[in-house]
């Protein structure tokens, strides 16, 4: 129900008269609670990365902004970034579906920076999976 407008909520209530209004609102509150928990988890996972960025440790990532995605410095930036990320982050990283959270994450990155971050996530996934 999250994201529904008042007209849509009215329609839901009209279609489901057997349910009490309090049940509908409680369900909405539970949905919001679950989403809030996911957001808090994401923010907690991103906090160390944000601290590193604020400390200026991503000069190499900045340095690849004008490079081609296959530039060797992109691989070095990816390795540096992967070394800072927790192993379980890749599990929670959004997939590459168009219009998804990944689009929002990569929207402000240059192609080489995007390639570095994607490769870093691959390295974290490989590290988490262990040797094959």
C-alpha positions in Angstrom: 0.0 0.0 0.0 3.0 2.3 0.4 2.9 5.0 -2.2 -0.8 5.0 -2.6 -2.7 8.2 -2.9 -5.8 9.0 -0.9 -8.0 8.0 -3.8 -6.3 4.7 -4.0 -6.6 4.1 -0.2 -10.3 4.9 -0.5 -10.6 2.3 -3.2 -8.8 -0.3 -1.2 -11.1 0.4 1.8 -14.2 0.3 -0.4 -13.1 -3.0 -2.0 -12.3 -4.6 1.4 -15.2 -3.5 3.7 -14.6 -6.6 5.8 -11.3 -5.2 7.0 -11.3 -2.5 9.7 -9.6 0.8 9.0 -7.3 0.1 11.9 -6.1 -3.1 10.2 -5.3 -1.3 7.0 -3.4 1.5 8.8 -1.6 -1.1 10.9 -0.5 -3.0 7.8 0.7 0.3 6.2 2.6 1.0 9.5 4.2 -2.4 9.3 5.2 -1.9 5.7 6.8 1.4 6.6 8.6 -0.2 9.5 10.1 -2.9 7.3 11.2 -0.3 4.7 12.7 1.9 7.5 14.7 -1.1 8.7 16.1 -1.7 5.3 17.0 1.9 4.9 18.7 2.0 8.3 20.7 -1.1 7.3 21.8 0.5 4.0 22.9 3.6 5.8 24.9 1.7 8.4 26.6 -0.2 5.6 27.4 2.9 3.6 28.6 4.9 6.7 32.2 3.5 6.5 32.4 4.2 2.8 31.1 7.7 3.4 33.7 8.3 6.1 36.5 7.2 3.7 35.2 9.5 1.0 35.1 12.4 3.4 38.6 11.6 4.5 39.8 12.0 0.9 40.9 8.4 0.5 39.3 8.0 -3.0 41.7 10.2 -5.0 42.3 7.2 -7.3 38.6 6.9 -8.0 38.4 10.6 -8.7 41.5 10.3 -10.9 39.7 7.8 -13.2 36.7 10.1 -13.8 38.0 11.2 -17.2 39.5 7.9 -18.2 38.1 5.0 -20.3 36.5 2.1 -18.3 39.2 -0.3 -19.5 42.1 2.0 -18.2 44.3 0.0 -15.8 43.7 2.6 -13.1 40.1 1.6 -13.0 41.1 -1.9 -11.8 43.3 -0.4 -9.1 40.5 1.9 -8.0 38.2 -1.1 -7.8 40.7 -3.1 -5.8 41.2 -0.2 -3.4 37.4 0.3 -3.0 36.8 -3.5 -2.5 39.4 -3.6 0.2 37.3 -1.1 2.2 33.9 -2.7 1.8 32.5 -5.4 4.1 32.1 -8.9 2.6 28.3 -9.0 2.9 27.7 -5.7 1.1 27.6 -7.3 -2.3 24.6 -9.4 -1.3 22.7 -6.2 -0.6 23.9 -4.2 -3.5 21.2 -3.5 -6.1 21.2 -5.4 -9.4 21.6 -3.6 -12.7 18.0 -3.5 -13.7 17.2 -0.2 -15.4 15.2 2.2 -13.3 16.4 0.5 -10.1 18.5 1.7 -7.2 21.6 0.9 -9.2 20.7 3.6 -11.6 20.5 6.1 -8.8 23.8 5.0 -7.4 25.6 5.3 -10.7 23.8 8.4 -12.0 26.4 10.8 -11.0 29.4 8.7 -11.8 31.5 8.9 -14.9 31.7 5.6 -16.9 35.1 4.7 -15.6 34.0 5.4 -12.0 30.9 3.3 -12.5 33.1 0.5 -13.9 35.4 0.7 -10.8 32.5 0.5 -8.4 30.8 -2.4 -10.3 34.2 -4.2 -10.4 34.7 -3.5 -6.7 31.3 -5.2 -6.0 32.4 -8.2 -8.1 35.6 -8.4 -6.1 33.7 -8.3 -2.8 31.3 -11.0 -4.1 34.3 -13.2 -5.1 36.0 -12.6 -1.7 32.8 -13.5 0.1 32.4 -16.7 -2.0 35.9 -17.7 -1.3 38.2 -19.6 -3.8 36.4 -21.6 -6.4 
